[in-house]
Amino acid sequence: MLCKLPVILILQLKFVECSHDRCTKIIKTLDFEFDLKIDLTLVSSETQSSTGKQYNLFAVVNHEGKNANIGHYVTDAFHVSYNCWIRYDDSSVKTVQEEYVLKPQGTRVPHLLFYRKSIMIRSK
């Protein structure tokens, strides 16, 4: 149960399976959305109001690589002023389509999802 809903909600995803002294990266597709609504069953009765349970994705940190213990991290973040997604990859900075943020390709899997509390639901 969540006692209080944060302004920024950070979800850490684990795509690693460990056994004995070895960890293996699990490469699989994960569906996640731009809009996230927290279900009332996850919130304590003290916090259950009709507003404030809507979140919008604003950044994703992805891990690239086949192995759990080595690889590369790339961040996609929504830039409000430019109204687009920006990919930060070491010294490379470029715009990227939202579909590539929400559906990582190859060995790229989401590691951290950053959501911001919103009272407005985005229209598509």
Backbone as JSON Lines, residues from 0, in Angstrom:
{"i":0,"aa":"M","n":[0.84,-1.19,0.0],"ca":[0.0,0.0,0.0],"c":[0.88,1.25,0.0]}
{"i":1,"aa":"L","n":[0.46,2.23,-0.74],"ca":[1.13,3.53,-0.75],"c":[0.4,4.43,0.25]}
{"i":2,"aa":"C","n":[1.15,4.96,1.19],"ca":[0.56,5.86,2.19],"c":[0.32,7.24,1.6]}
{"i":3,"aa":"K","n":[1.26,7.68,0.8],"ca":[1.16,9.01,0.19],"c":[1.7,8.92,-1.22]}
{"i":4,"aa":"L","n":[0.97,9.51,-2.17],"ca":[1.42,9.49,-3.55],"c":[2.44,10.6,-3.77]}
{"i":5,"aa":"P","n":[3.62,10.27,-4.3],"ca":[4.66,11.28,-4.51],"c":[4.38,12.14,-5.73]}
{"i":6,"aa":"V","n":[5.02,13.29,-5.81],"ca":[4.93,14.14,-7.0],"c":[5.66,13.47,-8.14]}
{"i":7,"aa":"I","n":[6.84,12.92,-7.86],"ca":[7.63,12.16,-8.84],"c":[7.64,10.7,-8.4]}
{"i":8,"aa":"L","n":[7.2,9.83,-9.29],"ca":[7.17,8.39,-9.02],"c":[8.24,7.73,-9.89]}
{"i":9,"aa":"I","n":[9.2,7.07,-9.25],"ca":[10.28,6.39,-9.97],"c":[10.1,4.89,-9.8]}
{"i":10,"aa":"L","n":[9.96,4.2,-10.91],"ca":[9.82,2.75,-10.89],"c":[11.11,2.11,-11.39]}
{"i":11,"aa":"Q","n":[11.7,1.26,-10.56],"ca":[12.91,0.54,-10.96],"c":[12.5,-0.86,-11.4]}
{"i":12,"aa":"L","n":[12.89,-1.22,-12.6],"ca":[12.55,-2.52,-13.16],"c":[13.79,-3.42,-13.15]}
{"i":13,"aa":"K","n":[13.6,-4.65,-12.76],"ca":[14.72,-5.59,-12.69],"c":[14.57,-6.65,-13.78]}
{"i":14,"aa":"F","n":[15.46,-6.59,-14.75],"ca":[15.49,-7.57,-15.82],"c":[16.72,-8.46,-15.63]}
{"i":15,"aa":"V","n":[16.91,-8.92,-14.4],"ca":[18.07,-9.73,-14.06],"c":[17.61,-10.93,-13.24]}
{"i":16,"aa":"E","n":[18.15,-12.09,-13.58],"ca":[17.89,-13.29,-12.81],"c":[19.23,-13.78,-12.26]}
{"i":17,"aa":"C","n":[19.3,-13.92,-10.95],"ca":[20.55,-14.34,-10.31],"c":[20.39,-15.72,-9.7]}
{"i":18,"aa":"S","n":[21.4,-16.55,-9.91],"ca":[21.46,-17.86,-9.28],"c":[22.92,-18.18,-8.99]}
{"i":19,"aa":"H","n":[23.16,-18.64,-7.8],"ca":[24.51,-18.94,-7.33],"c":[25.37,-17.67,-7.45]}
{"i":20,"aa":"D","n":[26.42,-17.69,-8.25],"ca":[27.3,-16.53,-8.39],"c":[27.17,-15.88,-9.76]}
{"i":21,"aa":"R","n":[26.07,-16.13,-10.46],"ca":[25.92,-15.62,-11.83],"c":[24.59,-14.9,-12.0]}
{"i":22,"aa":"C","n":[24.63,-13.76,-12.7],"ca":[23.41,-13.01,-13.02],"c":[23.25,-12.98,-14.54]}
{"i":23,"aa":"T","n":[22.02,-13.17,-14.98],"ca":[21.7,-13.19,-16.4],"c":[20.69,-12.1,-16.69]}
{"i":24,"aa":"K","n":[20.92,-11.34,-17.75],"ca":[19.97,-10.31,-18.16],"c":[18.82,-10.97,-18.91]}
{"i":25,"aa":"I","n":[17.6,-10.56,-18.56],"ca":[16.4,-11.04,-19.23],"c":[16.02,-10.0,-20.27]}
{"i":26,"aa":"I","n":[16.09,-10.37,-21.53],"ca":[15.75,-9.44,-22.62],"c":[14.36,-9.82,-23.11]}
{"i":27,"aa":"K","n":[13.39,-8.97,-22.77],"ca":[12.03,-9.22,-23.22],"c":[11.3,-7.9,-23.35]}
{"i":28,"aa":"T","n":[10.22,-7.93,-24.08],"ca":[9.43,-6.73,-24.31],"c":[8.57,-6.43,-23.09]}
{"i":29,"aa":"L","n":[8.51,-5.17,-22.73],"ca":[7.66,-4.73,-21.64],"c":[6.78,-3.6,-22.16]}
{"i":30,"aa":"D","n":[5.49,-3.74,-21.98],"ca":[4.57,-2.67,-22.38],"c":[4.4,-1.71,-21.22]}
{"i":31,"aa":"F","n":[4.7,-0.45,-21.46],"ca":[4.41,0.6,-20.49],"c":[3.89,1.79,-21.27]}
{"i":32,"aa":"E","n":[3.1,2.59,-20.61],"ca":[2.38,3.67,-21.26],"c":[2.9,5.04,-20.83]}
{"i":33,"aa":"F","n":[2.57,6.05,-21.61],"ca":[2.87,7.43,-21.26],"c":[2.04,7.83,-20.04]}
{"i":34,"aa":"D","n":[0.76,7.46,-20.04],"ca":[-0.13,7.77,-18.92],"c":[-0.2,6.58,-17.98]}
{"i":35,"aa":"L","n":[-0.09,6.87,-16.68],"ca":[-0.17,5.85,-15.66],"c":[-1.18,6.29,-14.62]}
{"i":36,"aa":"K","n":[-2.14,5.43,-14.35],"ca":[-3.12,5.74,-13.32],"c":[-2.94,4.73,-12.19]}
{"i":37,"aa":"I","n":[-2.74,5.25,-10.98],"ca":[-2.55,4.39,-9.82],"c":[-3.92,3.85,-9.4]}
{"i":38,"aa":"D","n":[-4.02,2.54,-9.32],"ca":[-5.26,1.89,-8.93],"c":[-5.55,2.16,-7.46]}
{"i":39,"aa":"L","n":[-6.81,2.36,-7.12],"ca":[-7.22,2.67,-5.75],"c":[-6.86,1.57,-4.77]}
{"i":40,"aa":"T","n":[-6.72,0.34,-5.24],"ca":[-6.37,-0.76,-4.33],"c":[-4.94,-0.67,-3.82]}
{"i":41,"aa":"L","n":[-4.11,0.16,-4.46],"ca":[-2.72,0.32,-4.03],"c":[-2.51,1.49,-3.07]}
{"i":42,"aa":"V","n":[-3.56,2.26,-2.84],"ca":[-3.46,3.49,-2.05],"c":[-4.22,3.33,-0.75]}
{"i":43,"aa":"S","n":[-3.62,3.75,0.35],"ca":[-4.29,3.65,1.64],"c":[-5.55,4.49,1.65]}
{"i":44,"aa":"S","n":[-6.48,4.14,2.54],"ca":[-7.76,4.84,2.6],"c":[-7.59,6.32,2.97]}
{"i":45,"aa":"E","n":[-6.49,6.67,3.63],"ca":[-6.21,8.06,4.0],"c":[-5.92,8.92,2.77]}
{"i":46,"aa":"T","n":[-5.4,8.31,1.71],"ca":[-4.98,9.02,0.5],"c":[-6.02,8.93,-0.61]}
{"i":47,"aa":"Q","n":[-7.03,8.13,-0.44],"ca":[-7.98,7.86,-1.53],"c":[-8.91,9.04,-1.8]}
{"i":48,"aa":"S","n":[-8.43,9.98,-2.58],"ca":[-9.29,11.04,-3.09],"c":[-9.51,10.77,-4.57]}
{"i":49,"aa":"S","n":[-10.41,11.49,-5.17],"ca":[-10.72,11.24,-6.59],"c":[-9.71,11.87,-7.54]}
{"i":50,"aa":"T","n":[-8.79,12.7,-7.04],"ca":[-7.81,13.35,-7.9],"c":[-6.4,12.95,-7.5]}
{"i":51,"aa":"G","n":[-5.45,13.23,-8.37],"ca":[-4.04,13.06,-8.03],"c":[-3.48,11.67,-8.21]}
{"i":52,"aa":"K","n":[-4.16,10.78,-8.9],"ca":[-3.64,9.44,-9.11],"c":[-3.17,9.23,-10.54]}
{"i":53,"aa":"Q","n":[-3.16,10.3,-11.32],"ca":[-2.74,10.25,-12.72],"c":[-1.29,10.72,-12.82]}
{"i":54,"aa":"Y","n":[-0.46,9.96,-13.54],"ca":[0.94,10.3,-13.74],"c":[1.26,10.28,-15.24]}
{"i":55,"aa":"N","n":[2.26,11.08,-15.63],"ca":[2.74,11.12,-17.01],"c":[4.23,10.81,-17.04]}
{"i":56,"aa":"L","n":[4.6,9.94,-17.95],"ca":[6.0,9.57,-18.14],"c":[6.79,10.78,-18.63]}
{"i":57,"aa":"F","n":[7.96,11.03,-18.02],"ca":[8.8,12.11,-18.52],"c":[10.24,11.7,-18.74]}
{"i":58,"aa":"A","n":[10.64,10.5,-18.32],"ca":[12.0,10.04,-18.59],"c":[12.08,8.52,-18.43]}
{"i":59,"aa":"V","n":[12.97,7.92,-19.22],"ca":[13.24,6.48,-19.16],"c":[14.75,6.29,-19.24]}
{"i":60,"aa":"V","n":[15.29,5.52,-18.31],"ca":[16.69,5.12,-18.39],"c":[16.69,3.67,-18.84]}
{"i":61,"aa":"N","n":[17.34,3.4,-19.98],"ca":[17.4,2.06,-20.56],"c":[18.79,1.48,-20.41]}
{"i":62,"aa":"H","n":[18.85,0.16,-20.25],"ca":[20.13,-0.54,-20.27],"c":[20.24,-1.25,-21.61]}
{"i":63,"aa":"E","n":[21.36,-1.03,-22.3],"ca":[21.64,-1.7,-23.57],"c":[22.75,-2.71,-23.36]}
{"i":64,"aa":"G","n":[22.6,-3.86,-23.95],"ca":[23.63,-4.88,-23.87],"c":[23.02,-6.23,-23.54]}
{"i":65,"aa":"K","n":[23.76,-7.29,-23.84],"ca":[23.27,-8.65,-23.64],"c":[23.52,-9.16,-22.23]}
{"i":66,"aa":"N","n":[24.46,-8.56,-21.53],"ca":[24.85,-9.06,-20.21],"c":[24.35,-8.16,-19.09]}
{"i":67,"aa":"A","n":[24.1,-8.77,-17.94],"ca":[23.6,-8.02,-16.78],"c":[24.69,-7.16,-16.15]}
{"i":68,"aa":"N","n":[25.92,-7.63,-16.17],"ca":[26.99,-6.92,-15.46],"c":[27.79,-5.95,-16.32]}
{"i":69,"aa":"I","n":[27.53,-5.92,-17.61],"ca":[28.16,-4.92,-18.48],"c":[27.11,-4.4,-19.45]}
{"i":70,"aa":"G","n":[27.35,-3.24,-19.99],"ca":[26.41,-2.66,-20.94],"c":[26.53,-1.15,-20.94]}
{"i":71,"aa":"H","n":[25.46,-0.53,-21.35],"ca":[25.48,0.91,-21.56],"c":[24.1,1.47,-21.2]}
{"i":72,"aa":"Y","n":[24.08,2.61,-20.54],"ca":[22.82,3.25,-20.17],"c":[22.54,4.45,-21.08]}
{"i":73,"aa":"V","n":[21.29,4.54,-21.54],"ca":[20.83,5.63,-22.4],"c":[19.56,6.19,-21.78]}
{"i":74,"aa":"T","n":[19.42,7.52,-21.77],"ca":[18.25,8.15,-21.19],"c":[17.43,8.88,-22.24]}
{"i":75,"aa":"D","n":[16.13,8.65,-22.22],"ca":[15.18,9.39,-23.05],"c":[14.38,10.27,-22.1]}
{"i":76,"aa":"A","n":[14.29,11.56,-22.4],"ca":[13.56,12.49,-21.53],"c":[12.69,13.41,-22.39]}
{"i":77,"aa":"F","n":[11.51,13.71,-21.88],"ca":[10.61,14.6,-22.59],"c":[10.99,16.03,-22.28]}
{"i":78,"aa":"H","n":[11.24,16.82,-23.31],"ca":[11.61,18.22,-23.16],"c":[10.36,19.07,-23.39]}
{"i":79,"aa":"V","n":[9.86,19.68,-22.31],"ca":[8.6,20.42,-22.37],"c":[8.67,21.59,-23.34]}
{"i":80,"aa":"S","n":[9.75,22.34,-23.32],"ca":[9.86,23.52,-24.19],"c":[9.85,23.16,-25.67]}
{"i":81,"aa":"Y","n":[10.48,22.05,-26.03],"ca":[10.52,21.62,-27.43],"c":[9.36,20.69,-27.77]}
{"i":82,"aa":"N","n":[8.63,20.23,-26.76],"ca":[7.5,19.33,-26.93],"c":[7.89,18.06,-27.71]}
{"i":83,"aa":"C","n":[9.04,17.48,-27.31],"ca":[9.5,16.25,-27.95],"c":[10.4,15.47,-27.0]}
{"i":84,"aa":"W","n":[10.66,14.23,-27.37],"ca":[11.55,13.37,-26.62],"c":[12.98,13.57,-27.1]}
{"i":85,"aa":"I","n":[13.92,13.6,-26.16],"ca":[15.35,13.76,-26.43],"c":[16.08,12.53,-25.9]}
{"i":86,"aa":"R","n":[16.94,11.95,-26.72],"ca":[17.76,10.82,-26.29],"c":[19.16,11.32,-25.94]}
{"i":87,"aa":"Y","n":[19.58,11.02,-24.71],"ca":[20.91,11.37,-24.21],"c":[21.74,10.1,-24.15]}
{"i":88,"aa":"D","n":[22.76,10.04,-25.0],"ca":[23.6,8.86,-25.12],"c":[25.06,9.32,-25.11]}
{"i":89,"aa":"D","n":[25.64,9.41,-23.92],"ca":[26.99,9.95,-23.73],"c":[27.06,11.35,-24.32]}
{"i":90,"aa":"S","n":[27.86,11.55,-25.36],"ca":[28.01,12.89,-25.93],"c":[27.0,13.16,-27.05]}
{"i":91,"aa":"S","n":[26.16,12.19,-27.36],"ca":[25.16,12.34,-28.41],"c":[23.81,12.74,-27.82]}
{"i":92,"aa":"V","n":[23.21,13.78,-28.38],"ca":[21.88,14.24,-27.96],"c":[21.06,14.44,-29.23]}
{"i":93,"aa":"K","n":[19.92,13.73,-29.32],"ca":[19.09,13.85,-30.53],"c":[17.63,13.61,-30.18]}
{"i":94,"aa":"T","n":[16.75,14.08,-31.03],"ca":[15.32,13.85,-30.82],"c":[15.0,12.4,-31.2]}
{"i":95,"aa":"V","n":[13.95,11.87,-30.57],"ca":[13.53,10.5,-30.83],"c":[12.0,10.46,-30.76]}
{"i":96,"aa":"Q","n":[11.4,9.63,-31.58],"ca":[9.95,9.5,-31.6],"c":[9.46,8.78,-30.33]}
{"i":97,"aa":"E","n":[8.28,9.18,-29.85],"ca":[7.71,8.59,-28.64],"c":[7.57,7.07,-28.75]}
{"i":98,"aa":"E","n":[7.26,6.56,-29.93],"ca":[7.1,5.11,-30.1],"c":[8.38,4.35,-29.77]}
{"i":99,"aa":"Y","n":[9.55,4.95,-30.03],"ca":[10.83,4.3,-29.71],"c":[11.13,4.37,-28.22]}
{"i":100,"aa":"V","n":[10.57,5.36,-27.54],"ca":[10.72,5.46,-26.08],"c":[9.87,4.38,-25.42]}
{"i":101,"aa":"L","n":[8.64,4.23,-25.87],"ca":[7.69,3.3,-25.26],"c":[7.91,1.85,-25.67]}
{"i":102,"aa":"K","n":[8.63,1.63,-26.77],"ca":[8.89,0.26,-27.23],"c":[10.37,0.1,-27.56]}
{"i":103,"aa":"P","n":[11.21,-0.11,-26.53],"ca":[12.66,-0.28,-26.76],"c":[12.95,-1.47,-27.67]}
{"i":104,"aa":"Q","n":[14.0,-1.34,-28.47],"ca":[14.36,-2.35,-29.46],"c":[15.65,-3.06,-29.09]}
{"i":105,"aa":"G","n":[15.84,-4.23,-29.65],"ca":[17.1,-4.98,-29.49],"c":[17.34,-5.4,-28.06]}
{"i":106,"aa":"T","n":[18.55,-5.14,-27.57],"ca":[18.91,-5.52,-26.2],"c":[18.61,-4.41,-25.21]}
{"i":107,"aa":"R","n":[17.92,-3.37,-25.66],"ca":[17.58,-2.24,-24.78],"c":[16.34,-2.6,-23.96]}
{"i":108,"aa":"V","n":[16.47,-2.53,-22.63],"ca":[15.33,-2.75,-21.74],"c":[15.26,-1.58,-20.75]}
{"i":109,"aa":"P","n":[14.05,-1.19,-20.36],"ca":[13.92,-0.08,-19.42],"c":[14.4,-0.49,-18.03]}
{"i":110,"aa":"H","n":[15.16,0.39,-17.41],"ca":[15.68,0.15,-16.05],"c":[14.96,1.05,-15.04]}
{"i":111,"aa":"L","n":[14.76,2.32,-15.41],"ca":[14.05,3.27,-14.55],"c":[12.99,4.0,-15.37]}
{"i":112,"aa":"L","n":[11.79,4.1,-14.81],"ca":[10.72,4.89,-15.42],"c":[10.4,6.04,-14.47]}
{"i":113,"aa":"F","n":[10.42,7.26,-14.99],"ca":[10.14,8.45,-14.19],"c":[8.78,9.01,-14.59]}
{"i":114,"aa":"Y","n":[7.87,9.1,-13.63],"ca":[6.54,9.63,-13.86],"c":[6.32,10.86,-12.98]}
{"i":115,"aa":"R","n":[5.62,11.85,-13.54],"ca":[5.29,13.08,-12.82],"c":[3.79,13.11,-12.58]}
{"i":116,"aa":"K","n":[3.4,13.45,-11.35],"ca":[1.98,13.53,-11.0],"c":[1.3,14.61,-11.84]}
{"i":117,"aa":"S","n":[0.11,14.29,-12.3],"ca":[-0.63,15.2,-13.15],"c":[-2.1,15.12,-12.81]}
{"i":118,"aa":"I","n":[-2.78,16.23,-12.93],"ca":[-4.23,16.2,-12.74],"c":[-4.94,16.19,-14.09]}
{"i":119,"aa":"M","n":[-4.18,16.37,-15.15],"ca":[-4.73,16.37,-16.51],"c":[-4.38,15.06,-17.19]}
{"i":120,"aa":"I","n":[-5.31,14.5,-17.94],"ca":[-5.04,13.31,-18.74],"c":[-4.73,13.77,-20.15]}
{"i":121,"aa":"R","n":[-3.62,13.31,-20.67],"ca":[-3.16,13.71,-22.0],"c":[-4.09,13.18,-23.06]}
{"i":122,"aa":"S","n":[-4.43,14.03,-24.02],"ca":[-5.24,13.59,-25.15],"c":[-4.32,13.21,-26.3]}
{"i":123,"aa":"K","n":[-4.67,12.14,-26.98],"ca":[-3.8,11.65,-28.06],"c":[-4.35,12.07,-29.39]}
